Amino acid sequence: MQSELDARPIPRAIHILGVNDVGLETGNAAMTEGRALPWLQAVEGEDAWALWQAEFRDVVILGPRNERIGVFNVTRHNLSEPQNYAALKDQLLAGADE
């Protein structure tokens, strides 16, 4: 999806990255293998998930001032289903237009 978004003329660039929660580090290698997705690991004392009110497999969509403007959970909305893929892409594009 990142390459599709990069190819579109939009007012603001969209950057997709992952943030793994503390205690889930064992999955980092599998998550990043063969992928170009930037992947960050939260550390003790910096509860990024709580700060963003994130749940497991949430895509948190941020506006131009890094404010939370939407959430799309890829567990509940499997991206292998075309309508879910399109819905997430539409939300990301709408966020870039704000």
C-alpha positions as CSV (number, residue, x, y, z in Angstrom):
1,M,0.0,0.0,0.0
2,Q,2.9,2.4,0.8
3,S,4.1,2.3,-2.8
4,E,0.5,3.0,-4.1
5,L,0.2,6.0,-1.8
6,D,3.7,7.3,-2.8
7,A,2.6,7.2,-6.4
8,R,-0.4,9.5,-5.8
9,P,-0.2,13.3,-6.0
10,I,-1.4,14.2,-2.4
11,P,-0.9,17.4,-0.3
12,R,1.1,15.6,2.4
13,A,3.2,12.5,2.3
14,I,1.8,9.4,4.0
15,H,4.3,7.3,6.0
16,I,3.3,3.9,7.3
17,L,5.3,2.4,10.2
18,G,4.7,-0.2,12.9
19,V,5.1,0.2,16.6
20,N,5.4,-3.0,18.6
21,D,4.4,-3.0,22.2
22,V,6.7,-3.8,25.2
23,G,6.6,-7.6,25.8
24,L,6.0,-8.6,22.2
25,E,9.6,-8.4,21.0
26,T,9.8,-12.0,20.1
27,G,7.7,-11.4,17.0
28,N,9.9,-8.6,15.6
29,A,12.0,-10.8,13.3
30,A,9.0,-12.5,11.8
31,M,7.2,-9.2,11.3
32,T,10.0,-7.5,9.5
33,E,11.4,-10.4,7.5
34,G,11.2,-9.6,3.8
35,R,9.4,-6.3,4.4
36,A,10.4,-2.7,4.0
37,L,7.9,-1.5,6.7
38,P,9.7,0.7,9.2
39,W,9.3,-1.0,12.6
40,L,9.8,0.6,16.0
41,Q,10.0,-1.3,19.3
42,A,8.5,0.4,22.4
43,V,10.6,0.2,25.5
44,E,9.9,0.1,29.2
45,G,9.0,3.6,30.5
46,E,7.6,4.8,27.2
47,D,4.1,3.4,26.8
48,A,3.4,4.5,23.2
49,W,0.4,2.2,22.9
50,A,-1.3,3.8,25.9
51,L,-0.4,7.3,24.7
52,W,-2.1,6.6,21.4
53,Q,-4.9,4.5,23.0
54,A,-3.9,1.7,20.6
55,E,-5.1,-1.9,20.5
56,F,-3.3,-4.9,19.0
57,R,-3.1,-4.4,15.2
58,D,-4.5,-0.9,15.1
59,V,-3.5,1.5,12.3
60,V,-3.6,4.9,14.0
61,I,-4.0,7.7,11.5
62,L,-2.4,11.0,12.4
63,G,-3.2,14.4,11.1
64,P,-0.7,17.2,10.2
65,R,0.0,18.0,13.9
66,N,0.4,14.4,14.9
67,E,-3.1,14.3,16.3
68,R,-5.1,11.1,16.2
69,I,-7.8,11.5,13.5
70,G,-8.7,7.8,12.9
71,V,-8.1,4.2,13.7
72,F,-8.4,1.1,11.6
73,N,-8.0,-2.3,13.1
74,V,-6.6,-4.9,10.7
75,T,-7.7,-7.8,12.8
76,R,-11.3,-6.8,12.5
77,H,-10.9,-5.6,8.9
78,N,-8.6,-8.1,7.2
79,L,-6.7,-6.4,4.4
80,S,-6.8,-9.4,2.2
81,E,-10.4,-8.4,1.6
82,P,-10.5,-5.7,-1.2
83,Q,-13.2,-3.6,0.5
84,N,-11.1,-3.4,3.7
85,Y,-7.9,-2.6,1.8
86,A,-9.7,0.2,0.0
87,A,-11.3,1.5,3.2
88,L,-7.9,1.8,4.9
89,K,-6.4,3.5,1.9
90,D,-9.3,5.9,1.7
91,Q,-8.8,6.8,5.4
92,L,-5.1,7.4,4.9
93,L,-5.8,9.6,1.9
94,A,-8.4,11.6,3.7
95,G,-6.0,12.2,6.5
96,A,-3.4,13.5,4.0
97,D,-6.0,16.0,2.7
98,E,-6.8,17.5,6.1
